[in-house]
Each structure stands twice: as structure tokens, then as C-alpha cells.
Amino acid sequence: MKNIKDYNLDELKNEFKNMNERPYRAEQVFTWLYKDKVKSFDEMTNISKELREKLKQEYTMCNFKIVKKLESKDGTKKYLFDVLDGNMIETVLMQYHHGKTLCVSSQIGCKMGCKFCASTGIPFVRNLSSGEIVEQILAVEQDENTKISNIVFMGIGEPFDNYENVLNAIGILNNQKGLNIGARHISISTSGVVPKIYDLADRKTQCTLSISLHATNNEKRSSMMPVNNAYPIEELMKACKYYIEKTNKRISFEYALAKDNNDNLEDAKELVKLLHGMLAHVNLIPINKIENGKFVKSTDKNIIKFRDYLNEHGIVATIRRELGSDIEAACGQLRRKSIEKN
Ligand code: SAH
């Protein structure tokens, strides 16, 4: 069955046209889905019974099942969703002073194989559809009776490996007649899939681009992230410069600090050289330990030293707050089934 949440408003109008229904009906349904956030076609009371029946036969509403929900002592909440075919994904809700941010998954599993990330541990199953990406936001807003202000594509999966669905989901999220989450409030994080960086630049979206950099030379980066073999640092940086030139937007570089691996002064110096003159921001992440992972978090002292060195040499750097690590909801700790053992 088709998922009604896979369609942006224009596409939904087309679907309705093909059913010989008037396009404004599609708009009404869209509003019920994303403004009123109903969970069944029967709640759409301004739609005729006959049309509701037709919709029920054609489309699923894809209401995810919450298998588990965990709450961290810092207020972070982690959801394990059944995406209705028995597969599970995780979604994390974080509270910041400026609002609520949802960290969404883009795939069931991940192909990228980053050595420090828990999402790598379980084989890739499939891409999430646009509707399944959007449903994560809806399900959490319904469950918490709240409004989410920011979205980060930093959950399970590589968003640029499911590019069309991710962009289409963003189109649905943006719509003012629906969830109305502006592109400026959406960040996409990539391990460095270069061709898609060029493509995103050409589309001139207002989304924020984050690049998972983590190392400053090819030897080290390849040892942490196999994607670097396909797209080495020189090509990655060339694409980033093109993106900045085209969009005039700042790129956020993520750098997870692991003790005695990428956290010494030499690394900081190389990072300054690499990002010199670029419209960039560095997000330092104290690396989170994962099961069987060989990387250990840098000391607080070293993390601060690293940040200060960058700041003193003209690179804006901040340390990302560690949210939700007590419930394995922090960066790199998401897996398809991880909370089952809690
Ligand atoms: N696949 C995308 C998005 C998911 S990961 C990407 O690679 O960017 C979101 C961020 O968490 C990335 O920057 C990722 O490198 C980082 N991350 C992964 N594992 C981590 C860990 N163990 N500790 C800290 N950050 C980690």
C-alpha cells in the first residue's frame, strides 16, 4: 500500500487528480495530517465518508509504533520505533534553550562503516521513505504534545546515501500549510559523499550542511572512515569550498575527539591549515564510547586545549554538549536495536 506521508503537497494534489478528486481535497488532507496531526482518515471530518473509504483502501497513514522510550537525566528522550515492517530505528529528542531538536534517522542501518560509530555494527537493511522520515517528527510531536523547532539528520544512516527521499522529506517538513519547519532549522550531516555536496550546493537550499571530518589527513581519516577512500580529503574540501561559494553559507565541520588518535596539537594545527579562510565552524564532539570500539574519549583538558587552539588561530570552534549518553542516545550510539537491552 502507498504511504500518504510520502507525498509533498503538489504530489498529493496529483494523486487526488488521478483519483478524479479535486486538488483542494488534497490540501485538506495535508492539513489534517500535519497541522491537526490526526492518526486516522476517519478523523478527517470535512472529507466525505466515501472519499475516506477510498483513501483507506489506497493509502496507509504509517503511524509508527513506539516500542520503547527512554529518558535521560538531562531530559533527552530516545525513541525506538517499529517502522511497521518489523524493522526498528531510533530517534532522539533534545531540549535546548532555543527549542526542541529532533535527531532523525534516514536509513535502517548504514553502509558507511565508520569505525567509531555504533550504527555501523548492524547490516544495512534499506532506505527510509520520505514518509518514514517525516513520521519520526509527527510521532514525537504527537507523543510529547509538543512542537519541534529544529531537525538534524544525524541519526542512523547516511542522508546522502538516501538523497532523494531526504530532500523530499525536507520539502514536506518545510510546507507552511503543514509542519512549517523552515530549511534554516534543518541540518544535514554527511560522512562526505562528495557528488551530493555539489548537488546540494546547486540547489541552493537554506539547510545547514555538516561534514563529519574527524581527521585532517587521508591516512588517519581512511583508518576511521572508509568513505575517505572513495572521496579523499582534497576532493571533500574542494566540494566544500564550492558549496560555500555557491550558497554563501557556513559549513559546520564535526570532529569527534579520540584520545591519542586525533586530539593532539599537531592535529589542531593541520585542522587550522585545512580550514583556513573558509566560512566554517568546527563542532568538537567528545567521542562517545561504543561497544567493541577502540576509540576512547579525549580528556576534558585536551578537548579545551584543542578548542582554544582553533579559536586562537581564527577557526570558530565549540564543544558539543553531550546529551543522552546515559541512555545511549548520544552521537554515534544509535543502533537499530540498542535499547532492547536496557
Ligand atoms: N552519516 C551521517 C550522519 C550520522 S552521524 C554522518 O556521518 O555525518 C552524526 C554525527 O555523529 C557524525 O558527525 C558522526 O561522525 C558522529 N559520530 C558517530 N559516532 C560517534 C561517536 N562514537 N562519538 C561521537 N560522535 C560520533
Residues whose N, C-alpha, C, O or C-beta is under 5 A from the ligand:
A	BS01	SAH	F116 C117 F153 M154 G155 G157 E158 P159 S189 T190 S191 S212 E254 A256 I285 P286 I287 N288 K289 C331 G332
